[in-house]
């Protein structure tokens, strides 16, 4: 009987879900303020759920299934990708680096999940000059969608669909073909999000440089005023159309904190309706934490030999490899640490 925890370190909260033999048993949502005021609350929660067979820790941009005991300072830099002169500032996901350190220091069996760029199922030519093809939280939400879709289709290999994930900052579109993740438009390479402006204009980046990490969290729906709704809807339409032209799909699952807003949900479903059947992503029975935490728990369960081992095998998680910077051309010359 596997006892595992899935996590989702979002911009608004750290969500955790306990699964016992594949069943949701307990869950908690911790805000950055609560964690800052009482750093012990995280380890206290995990201790209350002990014994644990595996914890899918907060993974940032992703690592190829690195265990807590093998975690290095370079791994932390690869997961967070913050320049040395900005470390210690309130950037990106608040508290992320301290959360990771707390998980590693807990002594629990922690594993850090890959992003799409680490997966062998994404063709090499789609990785060129990319870092974010879908972070581990987006991969986890897709794993949850795959679990539900496969139940309707009669098996993981019969599942072909897209997932649109509208987070509290970034948007992503991920494509699953026959039970495997094969393509995505995500993060600063993806559609406009609630806070992110989506795809960057290289000339704009040059002119505004040097950029801060926080610049990646600007230019989205929250900053665009009266132009925002149409820009968001049309951006999502273009990204889904492009992905569908390369890898066809007929079903689109929708998830994320963003679509809890009625106005954003309406824009999202309007943009997607022309491409196929649009389905709000369900939650596991009894679970209310974010979909990414639920999917991460399923993957932790599978990695621990639980009922979702087939999900891990279908996604080929154990074959994940490389670093998020490996596909930049020319390769970066600056060291990760200084």
C-alpha positions as CSV (number, residue, x, y, z in Angstrom):
1,X,0.0,0.0,0.0
2,X,1.8,3.2,-1.2
3,X,1.5,6.3,0.9
4,X,2.6,9.3,-1.2
5,X,2.3,13.0,-1.5
6,X,2.0,15.3,-4.5
7,X,2.7,19.0,-4.4
8,X,2.1,22.1,-6.5
9,X,4.2,25.2,-5.7
10,X,2.0,27.8,-7.5
11,X,2.3,31.5,-7.4
12,X,-0.5,31.7,-4.9
13,X,0.0,28.7,-2.6
14,X,1.8,25.4,-2.0
15,X,-0.8,22.6,-2.3
16,X,-0.2,19.1,-0.9
17,X,-2.3,15.9,-1.4
18,X,-1.8,12.6,0.4
19,X,-2.7,9.5,-1.5
20,X,-3.0,6.1,0.2
21,X,-3.1,3.2,-2.3
22,X,-4.3,5.6,-5.0
23,X,-7.1,7.2,-2.8
24,X,-7.2,10.8,-1.7
25,X,-6.9,10.8,2.1
26,X,-5.9,14.3,3.2
27,X,-4.8,17.6,1.7
28,X,-3.7,21.1,2.7
29,X,-3.1,24.5,1.1
30,X,-0.3,26.6,2.5
31,X,0.1,30.3,1.5
32,X,3.5,31.9,1.2
33,X,2.6,34.2,4.1
34,X,1.8,31.2,6.4
35,X,5.0,29.5,5.4
36,X,7.1,32.6,6.0
37,X,5.5,33.2,9.4
38,X,5.9,29.5,10.5
39,X,8.5,27.6,8.4
40,X,7.8,24.5,10.4
41,X,4.3,24.1,9.2
42,X,5.4,22.3,6.1
43,X,7.5,19.6,7.9
44,X,4.8,19.3,10.6
45,X,2.2,18.5,7.9
46,X,4.5,15.9,6.3
47,X,5.3,14.4,9.7
48,X,1.6,14.1,10.5
49,X,1.2,12.0,7.3
50,X,4.2,9.7,7.9
51,X,5.2,7.1,7.1
52,X,5.6,8.1,3.5
53,X,6.9,6.0,0.6
54,X,7.5,9.0,-1.7
55,X,6.9,12.7,-2.0
56,X,6.9,14.5,-5.4
57,X,8.5,17.7,-4.3
58,X,8.2,21.2,-5.8
59,X,10.2,20.9,-9.0
60,X,10.3,24.3,-10.7
61,X,11.5,23.9,-14.3
62,X,12.1,20.2,-13.6
63,X,14.8,17.6,-13.0
64,X,15.0,14.1,-14.4
65,X,13.7,12.3,-11.3
66,X,16.4,13.4,-9.0
67,X,16.0,12.1,-5.5
68,X,16.4,14.3,-2.4
69,X,19.6,12.5,-1.2
70,X,21.2,13.2,-4.6
71,X,20.1,16.8,-4.8
72,X,22.9,19.3,-5.5
73,X,23.2,23.2,-5.5
74,X,23.3,23.1,-9.2
75,X,20.0,21.2,-9.2
76,X,18.4,24.1,-7.3
77,X,19.7,26.6,-9.8
78,X,18.4,24.5,-12.7
79,X,15.0,24.3,-11.0
80,X,14.7,28.0,-10.3
81,X,16.8,29.7,-13.0
82,X,17.4,33.0,-11.1
83,X,20.5,35.1,-11.8
84,X,22.9,35.3,-8.8
85,X,22.3,39.1,-8.4
86,X,18.5,38.5,-8.0
87,X,18.6,35.7,-5.5
88,X,17.0,36.5,-2.2
89,X,14.5,38.9,-3.8
90,X,10.7,38.2,-4.1
91,X,10.8,36.8,-7.6
92,X,8.5,34.4,-9.5
93,X,7.0,31.8,-7.2
94,X,7.5,33.4,-3.8
95,X,9.4,31.1,-1.4
96,X,10.1,28.4,-4.0
97,X,13.8,28.0,-3.2
98,X,13.2,27.8,0.6
99,X,10.4,25.3,0.0
100,X,12.7,23.1,-2.0
101,X,15.4,23.3,0.8
102,X,12.8,22.3,3.4
103,X,11.8,19.2,1.5
104,X,15.4,18.1,1.0
105,X,16.2,18.8,4.6
106,X,13.2,16.8,5.8
107,X,14.9,13.5,5.3
108,X,11.8,12.2,3.6
109,X,11.9,10.2,0.3
110,X,11.6,13.1,-2.0
111,X,11.8,13.0,-5.8
112,X,11.8,16.0,-8.2
113,X,9.8,15.5,-11.3
114,X,10.8,16.3,-14.9
115,X,9.4,18.9,-17.2
116,X,8.4,18.1,-20.8
117,X,11.8,19.1,-22.1
118,X,13.3,16.1,-20.2
119,X,10.9,13.6,-21.7
120,X,12.0,11.3,-24.6
121,X,8.5,11.4,-26.0
122,X,8.9,15.1,-27.1
123,X,10.8,15.0,-30.4
124,X,14.2,16.7,-30.3
125,X,13.4,19.3,-33.0
126,X,10.6,20.6,-30.8
127,X,13.1,21.3,-27.9
128,X,15.5,23.5,-29.9
129,X,16.0,26.9,-28.2
130,X,13.5,26.0,-25.5
131,X,13.7,25.9,-21.7
132,X,10.0,25.8,-20.8
133,X,8.0,23.3,-22.8
134,X,5.7,22.7,-19.8
135,X,7.0,22.7,-16.2
136,X,6.4,19.7,-13.9
137,X,3.2,21.2,-12.6
138,X,1.8,21.3,-16.1
139,X,3.0,17.8,-16.8
140,X,1.3,16.7,-13.6
141,X,-2.0,18.3,-14.6
142,X,-1.7,16.4,-17.9
143,X,-1.1,13.2,-16.1
144,X,-4.4,13.7,-14.2
145,X,-6.2,14.4,-17.5
146,X,-4.6,11.3,-19.0
147,X,-5.9,9.2,-16.0
148,X,-9.5,10.4,-16.6
149,X,-9.4,10.3,-20.4
150,X,-7.9,6.7,-20.4
151,X,-10.8,5.5,-18.3
152,X,-13.2,6.8,-20.9
153,X,-11.2,5.5,-23.9
154,X,-10.4,2.0,-22.6
155,X,-6.7,2.4,-22.0
156,X,-3.8,4.9,-21.8
157,X,-2.7,4.1,-25.4
158,X,-6.1,5.2,-26.7
159,X,-5.9,8.6,-25.2
160,X,-5.2,11.6,-27.5
161,X,-6.1,15.1,-26.4
162,X,-4.9,18.5,-25.4
163,X,-4.8,20.1,-22.0
164,X,-5.2,23.9,-21.6
165,X,-3.9,24.9,-18.2
166,X,-4.6,28.5,-17.2
167,X,-2.6,29.1,-14.0
168,X,-2.6,32.2,-11.8
169,X,0.3,33.6,-13.9
170,X,1.1,31.4,-17.0
171,X,-1.0,29.6,-19.5
172,X,0.0,26.3,-21.3
173,X,-1.3,24.0,-24.0
174,X,0.0,20.4,-23.8
175,X,-0.7,17.7,-26.3
176,X,-1.0,14.0,-25.4
177,X,-0.9,11.5,-28.3
178,X,-1.6,7.8,-27.5
179,X,-0.8,8.3,-23.9
180,X,2.4,10.2,-24.3
181,X,3.2,13.9,-24.0
182,X,4.5,15.0,-27.4
183,X,4.2,18.8,-27.7
184,X,3.4,22.0,-25.9
185,X,3.2,25.8,-25.9
186,X,3.8,26.9,-22.4
187,X,5.0,29.7,-20.1
188,X,6.8,32.5,-21.9
189,X,6.7,30.5,-25.1
190,X,2.9,30.0,-24.7
191,X,-0.3,31.9,-24.8
192,X,-1.0,35.1,-22.8
193,X,-1.8,34.3,-19.2
194,X,-3.3,36.1,-16.3
195,X,0.0,37.7,-15.5
196,X,2.4,36.6,-18.2
197,X,2.4,38.2,-21.6
198,X,3.1,34.8,-23.3
199,X,5.5,34.6,-26.3
200,X,8.2,37.3,-26.1
201,X,9.3,39.6,-28.9
202,X,13.1,39.3,-29.0
203,X,13.4,42.9,-29.9
204,X,11.2,44.0,-27.0
205,X,13.4,41.8,-24.7
206,X,16.5,43.4,-26.0
207,X,15.2,47.0,-25.7
208,X,13.9,46.4,-22.2
209,X,16.9,44.5,-21.0
210,X,18.5,43.7,-18.7
211,X,15.3,41.8,-17.7
212,X,14.3,40.7,-14.2
213,X,12.7,37.4,-13.4
214,X,9.6,39.4,-12.4
215,X,9.4,40.8,-16.0
216,X,8.3,37.3,-17.0
217,X,5.3,37.6,-14.8
218,X,4.1,40.9,-16.4
219,X,2.2,41.8,-19.6
220,X,-0.7,39.4,-19.2
221,X,-4.4,39.9,-18.8
222,X,-3.9,41.8,-15.6
223,X,-1.8,44.5,-17.3
224,X,-3.5,44.8,-20.7
225,X,-6.6,46.8,-19.7
226,X,-9.4,47.0,-22.4
227,X,-7.2,45.1,-24.9
228,X,-6.7,42.2,-22.5
229,X,-9.8,40.0,-23.2
230,X,-9.4,40.0,-27.0
231,X,-5.6,39.6,-26.8
232,X,-6.0,36.6,-24.4
233,X,-8.7,34.9,-26.4
234,X,-6.9,35.3,-29.7
235,X,-3.6,34.3,-28.3
236,X,-5.0,31.1,-27.0
237,X,-6.8,30.4,-30.3
238,X,-3.6,30.8,-32.3
239,X,-1.6,28.5,-30.0
240,X,-4.2,25.7,-30.0
241,X,-4.7,26.0,-33.8
242,X,-0.9,25.7,-34.4
243,X,-0.6,22.6,-32.2
244,X,-3.6,20.9,-33.6
245,X,-2.3,21.5,-37.1
246,X,0.8,19.5,-36.3
247,X,-0.6,16.9,-34.0
248,X,-4.4,16.4,-34.3
249,X,-6.7,16.1,-31.3
250,X,-10.4,16.3,-30.8
251,X,-10.8,16.7,-27.0
252,X,-9.5,19.6,-24.9
253,X,-9.4,19.5,-21.1
254,X,-9.3,22.8,-19.3
255,X,-7.8,23.3,-15.8
256,X,-6.1,25.9,-13.6
257,X,-6.8,28.6,-11.1
258,X,-7.4,31.1,-13.9
259,X,-10.6,29.5,-15.1
260,X,-12.1,29.8,-11.6
261,X,-12.8,33.4,-12.7
262,X,-16.0,33.4,-14.7
263,X,-14.7,36.0,-17.2
264,X,-11.6,34.1,-17.9
265,X,-13.5,30.8,-18.2
266,X,-15.9,32.4,-20.7
267,X,-13.0,33.7,-22.8
268,X,-11.2,30.3,-22.6
269,X,-14.2,28.2,-23.6
270,X,-15.1,30.6,-26.4
271,X,-11.6,30.4,-27.8
272,X,-11.5,26.6,-27.7
273,X,-15.0,25.6,-28.8
274,X,-14.1,25.6,-32.5
275,X,-11.3,22.9,-32.0
276,X,-13.3,20.1,-30.5
277,X,-15.1,18.9,-27.3
278,X,-14.1,21.1,-24.4
279,X,-14.1,19.4,-21.0
280,X,-13.5,20.9,-17.5
281,X,-10.8,18.7,-15.9
282,X,-12.4,16.7,-13.0
283,X,-10.8,16.2,-9.6
284,X,-9.9,13.0,-7.9
285,X,-12.7,11.9,-5.5
286,X,-12.5,13.9,-2.4
287,X,-9.7,16.2,-3.7
288,X,-10.0,20.0,-3.8
289,X,-6.4,21.1,-4.1
290,X,-5.0,22.2,-7.5
291,X,-5.0,19.7,-10.3
292,X,-1.2,19.8,-10.5
293,X,-0.9,18.6,-6.9
294,X,-3.4,15.8,-7.7
295,X,-1.5,14.7,-10.8
296,X,1.9,14.9,-9.0
297,X,0.4,12.6,-6.3
298,X,-0.6,10.1,-9.1
299,X,2.9,10.2,-10.5
300,X,4.4,9.7,-7.0
301,X,2.1,6.8,-6.5
302,X,3.1,5.2,-9.8
303,X,6.8,5.7,-9.0
304,X,6.3,4.0,-5.7
305,X,4.8,1.0,-7.3
306,X,1.2,1.9,-6.6
307,X,-1.9,1.6,-8.8
308,X,-0.7,4.4,-11.1
309,X,2.5,2.6,-12.2
310,X,1.0,2.3,-15.7
311,X,0.6,6.1,-15.9
312,X,4.3,6.5,-15.2
313,X,5.2,3.9,-17.8
314,X,3.0,5.5,-20.4
315,X,4.6,8.9,-19.9
316,X,8.1,7.3,-19.8
317,X,9.0,9.3,-16.8
318,X,11.9,7.0,-15.8
319,X,13.6,7.8,-19.1
320,X,13.7,11.5,-18.4
321,X,17.1,13.0,-18.9
322,X,19.2,16.1,-19.4
323,X,19.0,19.7,-18.2
324,X,16.6,22.4,-19.0
325,X,19.4,24.4,-20.6
326,X,20.6,21.6,-22.9
327,X,18.6,22.7,-26.0
328,X,19.7,26.3,-26.2
329,X,21.7,27.1,-29.4
330,X,24.3,28.3,-29.0
331,X,24.7,26.8,-25.5
332,X,24.9,29.3,-22.6
333,X,28.4,30.0,-21.3
334,X,27.6,31.5,-17.9
335,X,28.0,29.1,-14.9
336,X,24.9,28.3,-12.8
337,X,26.5,29.3,-9.5
338,X,29.0,32.0,-8.6
